[in-house]
Amino acid sequence: MRWIGILGVVLVIVAGVAYWQYQVRINAPLRASGPEAVAALKAEIAGQNEDAIYQPQRRPLQEQSRNPLKNVYFGDLHIHTSLSFDSYIFGNRLDPEAAYKIARGDEAAIATGEIVSLTRPLDFAAITDHAEGFGLHEACASDEQTPEGTELCKEFDEPSIALFLRLREGGEKRPPERDLTMFGDDPGRATRMSAMTWQQVREVADRYNDPGRFSTFAGYEYSPPLADTGKHHRNVIFKSSVTPDAAISMYHADSEIDLWRKLEATCQGECEFLTIPHNPNKSWGLAFASETIDGVPMSRKTGACVPARNPLLKCSRSKVTLNVPLPLVRAMKNVALSSSSRPVTQARKRCVLHRRQ
C-alpha cells in the first residue's frame, strides 16, 4: 500500500506548510512602521478627495441653562487612548489630554498629520483605558528596565497578532495570569507603576473638568476577556475627583462581585461610583446571568447589587452606542434577578456583598 504512505507524507507536508503560513501571519507586523511607511501613508492621504464624502458643518458647544424638567446631554463614557495596550499596538498615539481636547471641541493632529475634530463638542466625557495595562508606559520608560522587559517593550512598538494573542491568553485563565516581564517580575513594582498611571488619569480629568460647559469623570475599564474573543468588561466611573488611590483590574478582582466589594472598601466618604457593562453580546450570557464569571451563583442579596452598581447598560452595534437603564433589559432571557426591576436606590439598600469565609 505505497499510496497510503505517499498520502500520509503529502498530508504531513500540507499540514507543515499550513502551520508555517499561520506562524508567519500571526508573527508579521500588525501595521507598517518607520519613516517610509508613514511617508507612504501621508502620500495616500494627500491624494484622497475629501469632498467625496459629506462633511457636516462644525458647531460650537451650546450651553444649556438649568432646567427643572431636565436637559438632554450628549457624551462618551468609553474612550480609549494610548494608555490602553490594545489601542496602542493598533496605532493610537493620542494621550488622555488629547482625547479630552477633542471631546470638548478642539482640533488635534494624528500621526499622519491629519487634523481631526468632532462636528459638535460633547457635554461630558470619561477616559476609560484598560486598568490591566496601567503602568506599562512607566515601566518601558524606566532606566531600570531588564533586557527581557526591553525586548517586550520593543514588541509593543512593533506588534504582531502573536503578541496580542499571548497577552490575551493570560487574561483568559482563571484566575488571570499577569505577565510581569516589564516590571522585572516584581508585583510591588507593577502596583506602584499602575498607581502612577491612575494618578495621571485623575489629574487630566480634573484639569479638563469645566462644570456647566464640559464635565469630565475619572474612570477606567475593568477588562477580563473570555474564550473565543468574548469579554466581560465594565467601565468604572467616579462621580467626582474623590476616588480610590488605585484602579482595580482583573488581576485584583476575580469577578464583578470582587470588583464591587473592593470598590466599596476603597471608595469612601464623598467617593461614589457606578459600573457600566458593555458588549453584552460578547459576554456569552454572563452580562445577564445569575452567576459570576467563575460560575458562582449569586444570592438574592448579592444579586441586588447588579442594578445597584450597574444602573446603566451599554448596548453597542456598528460603533453606535447607547447607555440603557438596566431595568429595561429585565425581560431578556436569563435575567433571573427580580430586583433588577426595582429602583436603584432600593436596590442599593438590599445590596449585600458577602465576604468570603
Buried (B, 14 or more C-beta within 10 A) or exposed (E): EEEEEEEEEEEEEEEEEEEEEEEEEBEEEBEEEEEEEBEEBBEEEEEEEEEEEEEEEEEEBEEEEEEEEEEEEEBBBBBBBBBBBBBBBEBBEBBBBBBBBBBBBEEBEBEEEBEEEBEBBBBBBBBBBBBBBBBBBBBBEBEEBBEEBBEBBEBBEEBBBBBBEBBBEBBBEEEBEBBBBBBBEEEEBBBBBBBBBBBBBBBBBEEBBEEEEBBBBBBBBBBBBBEEEBBBBBBBBBBEBBBBEBBBBBBBBBBBBBBBBBBBEBBEEEBEBBBBBBBBEBBBEBBBBBBBBEEEEBEEEBBBBBBBBBBBBBBBEEEEBEBEEBBEBBEEEEBBBEBBBBEBEEBBEBBEBEEEE
